[in-house]
């Protein structure tokens, strides 16, 4: 990867780039960083690069020296040009990852009031802000961008785990860290970190990371896949009885092969422990077993091993109660039962609220999905929580297939990157 920094203060940038991990990575050839002095492209005896704003205001960088400096960047492909600006989008981890995938990245360091708007409109691909505050120039944001991007270049940071365990990379804030001595000014390192039990240490770090995220940055949990942070499993239950028919009466519904295939694949994709299928009808259970058996053994398993893996999550029950009983026994605790609905329901909770509750209490969640016209009140009353409906357009129309509802829900709770 090549990064070019266009600045009026080249020595400031060169000094930073020569230091620490970043300097070693550049020296080892893991990435190529060049610093371009805007004054090398200025005209006149004074090599002027800035002037007063039209109308009113202070000084700002002129467009022509910047355009010439940008044109000097040697690149086989068109560079992606970033301008640090308080008017830009906030820098966040996924954006850093997108930038790290660019072959040629150019960072334009503004100064004073910034740069001529005509240059920005003509050449800049993205304006990026470190936050809602103003700095004298773009050099410090440029340093931050280069540092964040360089960590993702293979070989710059010694251990890959140092990157994947960072705050935000895995979706949560980092866990607390300690070093020697074991006791400092009356404060001891948590005992679990000194006892040598790797599994206990891993559990402790997961819980501290979750607690810190929920206490300090609960908004971060919205885009985090929470499966790695749970000590137990998560489950999906597709209920075919008792459900409602179109008249609001208790009914049962037929199992469809399309639902089985798509829900099984969604469950495997998002790391769901078991896909629980509930129907009291023996013929329906037998049909589901035949479909699953085709893909988990014999010719079907050999033809499509991925489908075999998906159907291995399927487990069939005659009633919701039996499924919940099996689940409690497997997890050694009561599951956190979340009923889904396409209708307004008193006391229903937003999925983000439920996601944070699962994290905070380290629940083993089971998501109950009704077929037909939704879950019957008997099932709703068993639930510990009801999730607000999935909403799309503004006209209130809402009649998703159960397989679509499952996929959307699982992505909200367990989707990662």
N, C-alpha and C positions, 0 to 999 in steps of 0.2 A: 504494500500500500504506500502511496505517496501523498504526503500532506505538505501544502505550500501555505506559508503564512505571510501575508502582505501587511507591513506595518511601518510606522514612522519611527519606531524604537526597536531596531533590529537587535541591538546588544542585549536589551532586556530579555527578549525571547531566546536568544542564543544561550544566555546564561542559564535560563531555566531548563532548556532542552538538554543541556550537558549534564544535568544532575540526576542522581538516584536511579531508580528503576527505568525511567524513561530514557535517560542518557545511555544506560547499558544496552537497552533494546535497540536504540539507534546505532550505537557503535557496533553491535553484533549484526547489523543489517536486517533486523526483523521488520523495520519500517524505515522509509526514507522521508525525512523532514527537511525542507529548505525554508530559509527565511529571506524574504525579498524586501529590500528597502525602497519605500515609495519615492524617496528623494532621488534615487538613481534614474528616475523617469520624469523628473521635473525639469522645467525650462527656465532660462534666465540665470543671471549671476547669483541670485539668492536661492535658486532651486525651490521655488515656491510650490507648496503642495496644498495650501489652505487659503481661504478668503472668507470675507464676511457674508452672511446670509442676505439674500434679497429681502426687502421689507423691513425686518428687524431681527434681532438675535445676535448670537456670537459668531465665532469662527467655525468653519467646517471644512472637511477635505474636498478638494476639487475632483471632478469626474475624470478629466483627461489623464493625469498621472496614474490614477487607479486603473483606468482602462489599459494603459500601456504596460503597467506592472502585471496585470492579469494576462495580457497577451504574451508576456515573456515566459509564462509557465509552460515548460515543455511537457507534453503529455500525449500518449498515443490515443487516448479517448478524451472526450470533452469532460473537463473537470466539473465537479459539483461544487458550487460556490455558496459558502455560508457567510452571513454577515451578523455578528453578535450585536444585538440591538434590544433596548428595553421594550420595543414594540413587537418583538418576535414571540414565537411560541416558547413556553417554558421547556427547558431541557429536562428530559426524563430518560430512564434507562432504555426503553425500547427505541427511542429516537437515537440514542448513542449507538445502539446495535445497528440501526439502519445506516448510520454514518460510517460505521466500521466496515460495512460491506461495499463502500465506494472504492473504486480503484484509485481515483485521483480526487482529493479533497482540497479545496482552497478556502482559507479563512481570511476575510477582509477585516482588519482592525480599524474601526473608526476612531475619531478623536473629537473632542469638544462637543459640537452639536451633531456630530455624526458624519455622514457622507452625502454628497449630492443625490437627490432623489432620482434623477435621471439615470445615474449609474446603477442604482439599486434596481430600478424597474427593468433595465436592459440586461443586466448580468447576474443578479443574485437569485439563487434558487430557493434559499430558505433564510429567514431571519430567526435567530435563536436568542432567548433571554435566559439569564441565570436566575432571575426573580424580579419582583416588583420594586426595583431600586435602580439608581442611576450611578454609573461609574464615569470616570474621566475619559477613559478610552476602552478600546476593545481588546487590549492585550491580556488582561486577566481572564475574561471569558474565553479567549482563544486558548490560553494555557489550560483552563478547565476542560475544554472540549478535546484538546489533544491528549490530555492525561486520561480522560475517561475512555476515549476511543482506543488509545494504545493498549490499555489493559485487556482488550478483547482480541488483540492481534496475537496469534499463537506464538509462544516463545518469549514475549516481552515480560510477562510475569512468570516467575519460576514454576510455581505449582498451579495447575489448572483449577484445583479445588479452591485456591485463594480467590479466584474470580467467581466461581459458581456459588460460593457460600457468602458472597458479599450481600449487603443490603440491596433490596430491589431486584437483583438478578433472579433470585428464586421466588420473588413475589412478596417476601416479608422483610422486615428490618433484621439486621444481623443480631446475633445473640451477644450477651455481655462477654468480654474477654478479660483474662487476668494473667499476670506473669509473676516471677519471683520478686520479693520473698513471699512465702505462703501467708505471712501475717505482716501487715503494714499499718502502723499507728493504731493498733487495736482492732483492725478489720482483717478478717481471715478470708481466704479464698474459699468458695463453697466446697464442702467436703466431697461432694460427688465428683468434682474435677480432679481430685488427688487420689482417688481410691483405685484407679486403673481399670474400672469396669467400663469398657467401651460402649456397650449397649446402654448402660445407665447414663453415661455422659451424653450420648446421642439423644436420649429421651429428654434429659434436662435441658439441653440446648434447644430442642424443638419447642418445648413449652415456654422457655424464656423468650424465644424469638416471637412466638405468638402473643404473649403477654405484652411485650414491648411494642409490637405493632398496633395492637388494639388500644393500648393506653396512649401512645404518642401519635400514631398515624392511622386511625381506623379507616381512612379513605383508601389506603394502600390495599387493604384486604379485598376491595371491590374487584381488582384485576388479578388477584392471586388465585392460582389453583390450590385448594386447601388439602388435597389428599395426602401429600407427604407430611403434613403437620398433625395428622390424626393418629392416635395410637391404635384405634380399631378400624373396621372397614365401613364402607358405605354401600347401600343396597337400593335397588329399584324393585317396586312391586307393581305389576300390571294386574288390575282387578277386573274380573269378568262377572263376578257376583259377590255381594249385592251392589248393583248399579241401577241407574234410572233409565227408563225408556222416555220417549218423546213426550209422554203424558205425565211424567213425574212419578210413575209407579215403579215399585221394586221389580227388577228384571235381571236376566242374565244375557250375556252377549257371546257371539261366536268368536273363536280364535282365528286369526288370519295369518297365513304364512308370511305375508309382507311385514306385519308387525313383529313377528318372531325374529325374522332376519335382521331388520333394521334396528330394533331395540337391543338385540344381542350384540350387534356390532358397535352400537353407541356405548353400551356398558363396558365392553372390552377396551374401547378407545380411551375412556375416561377412568379406567382403573376400578370399576365397580366390582365388589367381591362376588355378588350373586344377583342374577336377574330372577326374581321370584314371580312365577306365573300362577294365578289363582283362578280355578274354575271348579265347581262342584260336579260338573258333568264328566263322567268316566270316559265317554267317547271323545270328548274334546281333549282331555288329558292324554289319552292314547294317541290321538292325532299329533299333538305337540311332541310327544316322545318319538314318534316315527320320523317326524321332520328333523328333530335334533339328532336322532340316531343316524340318519342318512349322512349327516355332515360330520359326525364325531367318530364314525367307524367305517371301515370298508372303503369302497371306491370314492365316496364323497370326501372323506378325510384326506385321501391321497391327492385327489383332484384339486382341493382348495384347503390347504392347511390353515389359512387365516380364518376361514369360516368355522373350521373345527375349533379353533381357539375361542372364537366368539361364542359359539354354542356351548362351550364348556362352562360358561357362567350361568346357564339356565337351570333352574330347579323348580319343579312343579308341585303345587299343593291343592288340596280340595277346599280349603277355606282360608280366610284372612287370619283367623285365630291360630290355625296350625302353622302358618307361615311365620307369624310373629313369635310363636312359642319356639320354633326351631331357631329363629334368629337370636332370641334372648339366650338360648342355651349355647349357641356358637360364640357369641360375643361375651358371655359371662356377665352381662348387664342388660338392662332394658334399653332397647333402641330408641332413638329420638324420632318419633313418627311424624312425618310432614305430609299432610294431605294436600293435593293439588285440585284446583277447580278453575273452570272457565267463567264462573259467575261471581258476583259480589257476595262476600261472606262476612258477617259481623265478626270482628276480632282478627281478621286475616292480617298477616304480617308480610312486609316487603321481603323479597329474597335476600337483599343485603343484610337486613336485620337478622334473618335466620342464619345466614352464612357466618356472621360474627358470633352468634349464639353457639353454633356448632363448634367454632374455634375456641371460644372462651371456656366452654364446658367440656370440651374434648368428647363430644357426643359421637355415637355411631349412628348416623342418620339412615332412615329408610324413607324413600319418596314413594308415596302411594298415588298411582295414576288410575283413574277410572276410565272405562270404555263406555260406549253408548252415549248417554247424556250426562255422564259424570257419576261420581261416587254417591252411594246412598248414605242417608244420615247415620245409619248404623256404623259405617266405616268412619265417617267424619267425626263421630263422637269418640272413637278410639284414638284419634290423633292427638298428639301433644301440641301441634301447631298447624295452622292452615296458611298456605302461601297465597298471596294475591295473584290474580290471573295474569298470564302472559298477555301483554297488550301490544298492539301494533299501530294501526292507523287511528285517526281521530274519530272515526264514525262508530266505534264500539263493536264492530263485527268481530266475533271471536269463536271460531269453530275449527281449531287445529286438530289434525289427527293425533292419536296418542303417541305415535312414534316421533312426530315433530316436537310435541311438547316435552317428551323425554330428552331429546337431543338438546333443545334450547336450555332446559333446566340444568342438565349435566354440565353444559359448557359454562353456565353462569357460576356454578359452584366449583367445578373441577378443571375447567379449561385453563391451560397454561401455555402462554406464548403462541 
